[in-house]
Amino acid sequence: MEESSLVRFVFLLCLVSSSVFCSDVSDQNATVSSAVYIVTLKDRPLVHFSGRESSDSKHVLTATSSQIYRTLNRSASIIRVHDSLLRKVLRKENYLKLYSYHYLINGFSAVLTRKQADRLAAREEVDTVVLDFPVEKATTHTPQFLGLPRGAWLRDGGSEYAGEGVVIGFIDTGIDPTHPSFSDKIPGHTYSIPPRFTGVCEVTIGFPPGSCNRKLIGARHFAESALSRGVLNSSQDDASPFDGEGHGTHTASVAAGNYGIPVVVAGHHLGNASGMAPRAHIAIYKALYKRFGGFAADIIAAIDQAAQDGVDIINLSITPNRRPPGIATFFNPIDMALLSAVKAGIFVVQAAGNTGPAPKSMSSFSPWIFTVGATSHDRVYSNSIILGNNVTIPGVGLASGTRTMHKLVLAAHALRNGTTVMDAIYVGECQDSCSFDQKLVHGKILVCSYTVRFILGVSTIKQALITAKNLTAAGLVFYIDPSATGFQMTSTPMDIPGILISSPQYSQALLRYYNSSLLRENGSGKIVGSASVARIVGGMKPTYGITAPKVMYFSARGPDPEDDSFVDADIMKPNLVAPGNAIWGAWSPLGIGTTDFQGERFAMESGTSMSAPHVTGIAALIKQKFPHFTPAAIASALSTTASLSDRKGEHIMAQRTVLNPDISQSPATPFDMGSGFVNATAALDPGLIFDIGYNEYMKFLCSINGSSPVVLNYTGESCSAYNSSLAASDLNLPSVTIAKLVGTRTVLRWVTNIATTATNETYTVGWMAPDSVSVKVSPAKFTIGNGQTRVLSLVFRAMKNVSIASFGRIGLFGDRGHIVNIPVAVIYKIAV
């Protein structure tokens, strides 16, 4: 990736004035105005010149100086071709090149008019011109929940070695480099920067010299597309690698934050935090911003740079905000750049998206990308309030208790003289202390209403806390308003005693008790409170052991859409699920991603953005143990060892609705959880793996109708060079998905024994067939030695005409303890 000097000039103009180069986002589709376009050429990108497969890429071997020289020379040559093409086609017209992409894809992004884009598209050396599109961003206990301290970490020598030498690249909102989770000054042996990593630490305002260290070894930001649109304000959006949102700091710490960092929120100590691979290195590629998200042109530039720098794993806790158009979802600039990254040996993890629980809501599509959905885990912070009538009401809230009983006062009954509920229609939300009479609140528990305005972000718990403190209240209680019924309240931190009651029934019980003993002012009869009393117990101590994990309602679901007409692909998504609800992680005190944690150094967040870095960190442990593993081998190890049961030994459940999700659960299917719930310890000893090389992915892409010119465009390779095509169901994935089974279909799978023992292992095959489908696997029993490969033939036959998806499993049970699980999904069945 290369940035022109003109871009830097425009950056300055955009800071000072509304330069003509900064186009208005609202005019993106206008014919005359400019927009950002991503242009790809037919020639191959740099990573394809070497012809190397991932197993012997630079992520295992150290590059020689002559190799580095050749790489730089070819990079410069590709950039000159881009510049020459633009000058030749557009001559003396106004345009602005933003990036040259040369490592993973051969192309560039530029600010062009519609007519200029059309003229470039007509050139023989240009294959596609795509309009830039937006993207959006989609832990103290989870290491214990995943069994890392006594399992995966122990095998590598403990937390002080877990993930050592592995470099993880994060495409996100940046990082707070001052956070102790990313310090290299920790007890034990010192960090050693891998010599293959060639990234830099950008020095800008807000990211001064010394921000990087031997833990945080690289940091850059990418914003040329945002700048060209005029949407980036450097003073508000942090035009540097610094994280002004909080999301990137959080995801980096979940994957690779230092071990044993104290979590202190609102003055309360809540334990110690650790990433999944606490000794892994972190490289930051900021391409998302707190006010507007990000754009594909900047994301691709960040991915391209990360691959050039030599990262081992890329974490993408981001998803596109729409399904890519075209002949297949896989053919979009981001996924195709990631295919080249996979060829270079980089394992790519992406969040599934937070668009669940509807079917086909998946936002991560391609088989070379490891897609992660979100589950709960077994830690819950429970709070309660004991009323004067001895009724205990449960709730949530990270707050201390009141020790003794205090009187209750409803917000509407504590107004200043002259203030009425009509004058302050939202007074019940307790957002302005000026509306209240301090004498009526002092020393009492203030009772406020949690309305839909809190969910929309118009009102905040933090502001209500300020109100309660200004009025010297003894505590703060929220009851759920009918407008917010069904939405889940989170364990919000409170620096005074407090509780949030999320149940409508318990909220009504509180109000009935309060109203049973109202106090009225002499003479006027005005209500000024109640004789009711209560004690807040507090919610600082977590409880464990609830039914977990369960797939969260927001986690995007399969089946994987092959195109924007919702045709189903023969590819299973998500690949896996991992903890993604109520996850503690590092936070930037200046981050505005959530008002509840502004000013804090840790935050509790939920989303598939949180589940992806859990898997990223565990993948780093696998990469550390098996440095020669291909990305597909890492994916296989994670998938085939996944757990199918919750902590009680029962089938993992999935929430089915946004409102009241806990009462609308049913057993999770592979379209909810993929292969299952990540099992970190088992993934380090998978026994067998299903491997796939770059050539197989190419054969798969070439099998898609009308794909030849698109494949040529993105990879510079002709489908005619591949003697055969490969249907999606025939990819050597550790799963089987058949969108339409007509009669009988046979698919093959190759398994390779990578067990550390030198002796043979004998596997017995068992299966549970999907409804209306018969299954036969041969051989039904086989013996395989270390390093050997065996072919399995899987025959599926439709028994009835059924259009509802059904699911099954194939299990390979080794006599040395290895168990390999293969999920099966068949959607349409047509008996012949």
QUIWOBEL-V473970 format. One record per backbone hydrogen bond with DSSP energy under -0.5 kcal/mol. NH is the residue of the N-H (numbers start at 0). CO is the residue of the C=O. E is the energy in kcal/mol with one decimal. If there is no record, write none. Layout:
BEGIN
[[NH | CO | E] [NH | CO | E]]
END
This chain:
BEGIN
[[1 | 99 | -0.9] [7 | 3 | -1.1] [8 | 4 | -1.7] [9 | 5 | -2.4] [10 | 6 | -2.3] [11 | 7 | -1.5] [12 | 8 | -1.9] [13 | 9 | -2.9] [14 | 10 | -1.2] [15 | 11 | -1.5] [16 | 12 | -3.3] [18 | 16 | -1.7] [21 | 18 | -1.5] [22 | 20 | -1.1] [22 | 227 | -4.4] [26 | 23 | -1.7] [27 | 24 | -1.7] [29 | 26 | -1.7] [34 | 111 | -2.6] [36 | 34 | -0.5] [36 | 109 | -2.6] [37 | 129 | -3.7] [38 | 36 | -0.6] [38 | 107 | -3.4] [39 | 127 | -2.0] [40 | 105 | -3.1] [41 | 124 | -2.1] [45 | 101 | -3.6] [46 | 102 | -2.6] [47 | 44 | -1.2] [48 | 44 | -0.5] [48 | 45 | -1.4] [49 | 45 | -0.6] [55 | 52 | -1.6] [56 | 53 | -1.7] [59 | 56 | -1.8] [60 | 56 | -1.8] [67 | 63 | -2.2] [68 | 64 | -2.3] [69 | 65 | -2.3] [70 | 66 | -2.4] [71 | 67 | -2.4] [72 | 68 | -2.4] [73 | 69 | -2.5] [74 | 70 | -2.3] [75 | 71 | -2.4] [76 | 72 | -1.8] [77 | 73 | -2.4] [78 | 74 | -2.2] [79 | 75 | -2.0] [80 | 76 | -1.7] [81 | 77 | -1.9] [82 | 78 | -2.4] [83 | 79 | -2.5] [84 | 80 | -2.3] [85 | 81 | -2.1] [86 | 82 | -2.3] [87 | 83 | -2.5] [88 | 84 | -2.6] [89 | 85 | -2.5] [90 | 86 | -1.4] [92 | 89 | -2.7] [95 | 110 | -1.4] [97 | 108 | -3.1] [98 | 108 | -1.2] [99 | 1 | -1.2] [100 | 98 | -0.5] [100 | 106 | -3.3] [101 | 99 | -0.6] [106 | 100 | -2.5] [106 | 104 | -0.8] [107 | 38 | -2.7] [108 | 98 | -1.8] [109 | 36 | -2.2] [110 | 95 | -3.2] [111 | 34 | -2.8] [111 | 109 | -0.7] [113 | 30 | -1.0] [113 | 32 | -0.6] [114 | 30 | -0.5] [116 | 112 | -2.4] [117 | 113 | -2.2] [118 | 114 | -2.1] [119 | 115 | -2.1] [120 | 116 | -2.4] [121 | 117 | -1.2] [122 | 119 | -1.4] [125 | 122 | -0.9] [126 | 39 | -1.8] [127 | 39 | -1.0] [129 | 37 | -2.9] [131 | 35 | -2.7] [134 | 293 | -2.3] [135 | 318 | -2.8] [137 | 135 | -0.9] [137 | 316 | -0.6] [143 | 140 | -1.1] [144 | 140 | -2.2] [145 | 141 | -2.4] [146 | 143 | -1.4] [147 | 142 | -2.8] [150 | 146 | -0.6] [150 | 147 | -0.8] [152 | 147 | -2.0] [153 | 147 | -0.8] [154 | 150 | -1.7] [155 | 151 | -0.8] [155 | 152 | -0.9] [156 | 153 | -1.1] [157 | 152 | -3.1] [160 | 157 | -1.8] [161 | 157 | -0.8] [163 | 160 | -2.1] [164 | 278 | -0.6] [165 | 162 | -1.9] [167 | 165 | -0.5] [167 | 280 | -2.4] [168 | 166 | -0.5] [168 | 312 | -3.4] [169 | 282 | -2.5] [170 | 168 | -0.6] [170 | 314 | -2.0] [171 | 169 | -0.9] [171 | 284 | -0.9] [174 | 240 | -2.1] [176 | 174 | -0.8] [178 | 175 | -1.6] [181 | 178 | -2.1] [182 | 179 | -1.2] [185 | 183 | -1.2] [196 | 193 | -1.6] [197 | 308 | -2.7] [201 | 199 | -0.7] [201 | 218 | -3.3] [203 | 201 | -0.6] [203 | 206 | -1.6] [206 | 203 | -2.3] [210 | 207 | -1.4] [212 | 215 | -2.5] [215 | 181 | -0.5] [216 | 214 | -1.1] [216 | 281 | -1.8] [217 | 281 | -0.9] [218 | 199 | -2.1] [219 | 283 | -1.9] [221 | 285 | -2.8] [226 | 222 | -2.9] [227 | 223 | -2.3] [228 | 224 | -1.0] [229 | 225 | -0.6] [229 | 226 | -1.2] [230 | 225 | -1.7] [231 | 225 | -0.7] [232 | 230 | -0.6] [233 | 231 | -0.6] [235 | 232 | -1.1] [236 | 232 | -3.4] [237 | 233 | -0.7] [238 | 233 | -0.9] [239 | 237 | -2.8] [242 | 174 | -1.0] [243 | 241 | -0.9] [249 | 245 | -2.0] [250 | 246 | -2.4] [251 | 247 | -2.3] [252 | 248 | -1.7] [253 | 249 | -2.0] [254 | 250 | -1.8] [255 | 251 | -2.7] [256 | 252 | -2.1] [257 | 180 | -2.4] [259 | 272 | -0.6] [260 | 257 | -0.6] [260 | 272 | -2.2] [261 | 259 | -0.5] [262 | 270 | -3.2] [263 | 261 | -0.7] [264 | 267 | -2.4] [267 | 264 | -2.4] [269 | 262 | -3.2] [269 | 267 | -0.6] [272 | 260 | -3.3] [273 | 138 | -1.2] [274 | 256 | -2.3] [275 | 253 | -1.9] [276 | 254 | -2.7] [277 | 274 | -0.6] [278 | 161 | -2.9] [279 | 276 | -2.1] [280 | 165 | -3.0] [281 | 214 | -2.6] [282 | 167 | -2.5] [283 | 217 | -2.8] [284 | 169 | -2.6] [285 | 219 | -2.8] [286 | 171 | -2.4] [287 | 171 | -1.7] [288 | 292 | -2.8] [292 | 288 | -2.1] [293 | 134 | -1.5] [295 | 132 | -2.7] [297 | 294 | -0.7] [298 | 294 | -2.2] [299 | 295 | -3.0] [300 | 296 | -1.6] [301 | 297 | -2.1] [302 | 298 | -2.5] [303 | 299 | -2.9] [304 | 300 | -2.2] [305 | 301 | -2.4] [306 | 302 | -2.3] [307 | 303 | -2.0] [308 | 304 | -2.4] [309 | 305 | -1.0] [309 | 306 | -0.5] [310 | 305 | -1.7] [311 | 166 | -2.6] [312 | 166 | -1.6] [313 | 346 | -2.5] [314 | 168 | -2.9] [315 | 313 | -0.6] [315 | 348 | -2.9] [316 | 170 | -0.5] [316 | 314 | -0.6] [317 | 315 | -0.5] [318 | 135 | -2.6] [319 | 362 | -0.6] [320 | 133 | -1.4] [328 | 561 | -3.3] [330 | 327 | -1.3] [331 | 329 | -1.7] [335 | 331 | -2.5] [336 | 332 | -1.9] [337 | 333 | -2.1] [338 | 334 | -1.6] [339 | 335 | -1.6] [340 | 336 | -1.7] [341 | 337 | -2.4] [342 | 338 | -2.1] [343 | 339 | -1.5] [344 | 341 | -1.9] [345 | 340 | -2.3] [346 | 311 | -2.1] [346 | 344 | -0.5] [348 | 313 | -2.7] [349 | 369 | -2.8] [350 | 315 | -2.2] [351 | 371 | -2.5] [355 | 553 | -2.5] [357 | 354 | -0.6] [359 | 557 | -1.2] [360 | 357 | -0.9] [360 | 556 | -0.8] [361 | 556 | -1.1] [362 | 351 | -2.1] [368 | 365 | -1.4] [369 | 347 | -2.6] [370 | 368 | -0.8] [371 | 349 | -2.2] [372 | 575 | -2.8] [374 | 577 | -2.0] [375 | 549 | -2.0] [379 | 542 | -2.5] [381 | 379 | -0.8] [381 | 540 | -0.6] [382 | 394 | -2.4] [384 | 392 | -2.2] [385 | 534 | -2.9] [386 | 384 | -0.6] [386 | 390 | -3.0] [387 | 532 | -2.0] [389 | 386 | -1.9] [392 | 384 | -2.8] [392 | 390 | -0.5] [393 | 391 | -0.5] [394 | 382 | -2.4] [395 | 499 | -2.4] [397 | 491 | -2.1] [398 | 396 | -1.8] [401 | 535 | -2.2] [402 | 535 | -0.6] [403 | 401 | -3.0] [405 | 533 | -2.6] [407 | 531 | -2.2] [408 | 444 | -2.2] [410 | 446 | -2.4] [412 | 409 | -2.1] [413 | 410 | -1.8] [415 | 434 | -2.1] [418 | 415 | -2.1] [419 | 417 | -0.5] [423 | 419 | -2.1] [426 | 423 | -2.2] [428 | 425 | -1.9] [429 | 426 | -1.9] [434 | 431 | -1.6] [435 | 432 | -1.6] [436 | 413 | -2.8] [437 | 435 | -0.7] [439 | 436 | -1.1] [440 | 436 | -0.7] [440 | 437 | -0.9] [441 | 437 | -2.8] [442 | 471 | -2.7] [443 | 440 | -2.6] [444 | 406 | -3.2] [445 | 443 | -0.7] [445 | 474 | -2.3] [446 | 408 | -2.6] [447 | 445 | -0.6] [447 | 476 | -3.5] [448 | 427 | -3.1] [449 | 478 | -3.0] [450 | 448 | -0.8] [453 | 450 | -1.6] [454 | 450 | -0.8] [455 | 451 | -2.0] [456 | 453 | -0.6] [457 | 452 | -1.8] [458 | 452 | -1.6] [463 | 459 | -1.5] [464 | 460 | -2.4] [465 | 461 | -1.8] [466 | 462 | -2.2] [467 | 463 | -2.6] [468 | 464 | -2.4] [469 | 465 | -2.5] [470 | 466 | -1.6] [471 | 468 | -1.4] [472 | 467 | -2.8] [473 | 443 | -3.0] [474 | 443 | -1.1] [475 | 496 | -1.6] [476 | 445 | -2.8] [477 | 498 | -2.2] [478 | 447 | -2.2] [479 | 500 | -0.6] [480 | 449 | -2.8] [483 | 480 | -2.2] [484 | 481 | -1.1] [486 | 483 | -1.9] [491 | 489 | -2.2] [493 | 397 | -2.6] [497 | 399 | -0.9] [498 | 475 | -1.7] [499 | 395 | -3.0] [500 | 477 | -3.0] [501 | 499 | -0.7] [506 | 502 | -2.3] [507 | 503 | -2.2] [508 | 504 | -1.8] [509 | 505 | -2.1] [510 | 506 | -2.1] [511 | 507 | -2.6] [512 | 508 | -2.1] [513 | 509 | -2.3] [514 | 510 | -2.7] [515 | 511 | -1.0] [515 | 512 | -0.6] [516 | 513 | -1.2] [517 | 514 | -0.7] [518 | 528 | -2.7] [520 | 525 | -3.3] [523 | 521 | -1.6] [524 | 520 | -2.2] [527 | 518 | -2.6] [528 | 518 | -0.7] [529 | 407 | -0.7] [530 | 516 | -3.4] [533 | 405 | -2.3] [534 | 385 | -2.3] [536 | 383 | -2.7] [536 | 534 | -0.5] [537 | 383 | -0.8] [538 | 398 | -2.8] [541 | 539 | -0.6] [542 | 379 | -3.2] [544 | 377 | -0.5] [545 | 377 | -0.7] [550 | 652 | -2.7] [551 | 373 | -2.1] [554 | 551 | -1.3] [555 | 352 | -2.2] [556 | 357 | -0.7] [557 | 670 | -2.9] [559 | 570 | -0.8] [561 | 566 | -4.0] [562 | 566 | -0.7] [563 | 325 | -0.5] [565 | 562 | -1.6] [568 | 559 | -3.1] [570 | 568 | -1.0] [574 | 370 | -1.9] [575 | 370 | -1.4] [576 | 675 | -2.1] [577 | 372 | -1.8] [579 | 374 | -3.0] [580 | 374 | -0.9] [582 | 604 | -3.2] [583 | 581 | -0.5] [584 | 602 | -1.8] [586 | 600 | -2.3] [588 | 586 | -0.6] [590 | 587 | -2.6] [591 | 243 | -1.1] [592 | 244 | -2.5] [596 | 593 | -0.9] [597 | 594 | -1.2] [598 | 588 | -1.8] [599 | 596 | -2.1] [600 | 263 | -0.6] [602 | 584 | -2.4] [604 | 582 | -2.5] [604 | 602 | -0.6] [606 | 579 | -3.5] [607 | 137 | -0.7] [608 | 137 | -1.1] [609 | 606 | -1.5] [610 | 606 | -1.1] [611 | 607 | -2.2] [612 | 608 | -0.7] [613 | 609 | -0.8] [614 | 610 | -1.5] [615 | 611 | -2.4] [616 | 612 | -2.4] [617 | 613 | -1.8] [618 | 614 | -2.7] [619 | 615 | -1.6] [620 | 616 | -1.2] [621 | 617 | -1.8] [622 | 618 | -2.7] [623 | 619 | -2.1] [624 | 620 | -1.9] [625 | 621 | -3.3] [628 | 625 | -2.2] [633 | 629 | -2.0] [634 | 630 | -2.4] [635 | 631 | -2.4] [636 | 632 | -2.4] [637 | 633 | -2.0] [638 | 634 | -2.2] [639 | 635 | -2.8] [640 | 636 | -0.7] [641 | 638 | -1.5] [642 | 676 | -3.3] [645 | 649 | -3.3] [646 | 547 | -3.1] [648 | 645 | -2.0] [651 | 643 | -1.6] [652 | 548 | -0.6] [653 | 665 | -2.7] [654 | 550 | -2.7] [655 | 663 | -2.2] [659 | 485 | -1.8] [660 | 657 | -0.6] [662 | 659 | -1.5] [663 | 660 | -1.3] [665 | 653 | -1.7] [667 | 651 | -2.9] [671 | 668 | -2.0] [672 | 668 | -2.4] [673 | 669 | -2.2] [674 | 574 | -2.2] [675 | 672 | -2.1] [676 | 642 | -2.8] [677 | 576 | -2.3] [679 | 677 | -0.5] [682 | 678 | -2.0] [683 | 679 | -0.7] [683 | 680 | -1.0] [684 | 681 | -2.0] [685 | 682 | -0.5] [687 | 685 | -2.1] [688 | 751 | -2.0] [690 | 688 | -0.6] [695 | 692 | -0.6] [696 | 692 | -1.4] [697 | 693 | -2.2] [698 | 694 | -2.4] [699 | 695 | -2.1] [700 | 696 | -2.4] [701 | 697 | -2.6] [702 | 698 | -0.8] [702 | 699 | -0.8] [703 | 700 | -1.3] [706 | 703 | -1.9] [710 | 706 | -2.9] [711 | 707 | -2.3] [712 | 708 | -2.0] [713 | 709 | -2.2] [714 | 710 | -2.5] [715 | 711 | -2.0] [716 | 710 | -0.6] [720 | 717 | -1.7] [721 | 718 | -1.6] [722 | 720 | -0.6] [725 | 698 | -1.5] [729 | 726 | -1.5] [730 | 727 | -1.4] [732 | 730 | -2.8] [735 | 822 | -2.3] [737 | 824 | -2.7] [738 | 736 | -0.5] [740 | 827 | -3.4] [741 | 739 | -0.8] [742 | 740 | -0.7] [742 | 829 | -3.2] [743 | 741 | -0.5] [744 | 795 | -2.8] [746 | 793 | -2.8] [748 | 791 | -2.1] [750 | 789 | -2.6] [751 | 688 | -2.2] [752 | 787 | -2.4] [753 | 686 | -2.3] [753 | 751 | -0.7] [754 | 686 | -0.8] [760 | 783 | -2.1] [762 | 760 | -0.5] [762 | 781 | -3.2] [763 | 812 | -2.2] [764 | 779 | -2.9] [765 | 810 | -2.7] [767 | 808 | -3.0] [772 | 769 | -1.7] [773 | 796 | -2.6] [775 | 794 | -1.8] [777 | 792 | -2.2] [781 | 762 | -2.2] [783 | 760 | -2.5] [786 | 752 | -3.1] [787 | 784 | -2.1] [789 | 750 | -2.5] [791 | 748 | -3.4] [792 | 777 | -3.0] [793 | 746 | -3.1] [793 | 791 | -0.6] [794 | 775 | -2.9] [794 | 792 | -0.6] [795 | 744 | -3.0] [795 | 793 | -0.5] [796 | 773 | -2.0] [797 | 742 | -2.8] [798 | 771 | -3.0] [799 | 771 | -0.9] [801 | 799 | -0.9] [801 | 828 | -1.7] [805 | 825 | -2.6] [807 | 823 | -2.4] [808 | 767 | -1.8] [809 | 821 | -2.3] [810 | 765 | -3.4] [811 | 819 | -2.5] [812 | 763 | -2.8] [812 | 810 | -0.6] [813 | 811 | -0.7] [813 | 817 | -3.4] [814 | 761 | -1.7] [816 | 813 | -1.3] [819 | 811 | -2.5] [820 | 639 | -2.0] [820 | 818 | -0.5] [821 | 809 | -2.5] [822 | 733 | -0.6] [823 | 807 | -2.4] [824 | 735 | -2.4] [825 | 805 | -2.5] [826 | 737 | -2.3] [827 | 738 | -2.5] [828 | 801 | -3.5] [829 | 740 | -3.0]]
END
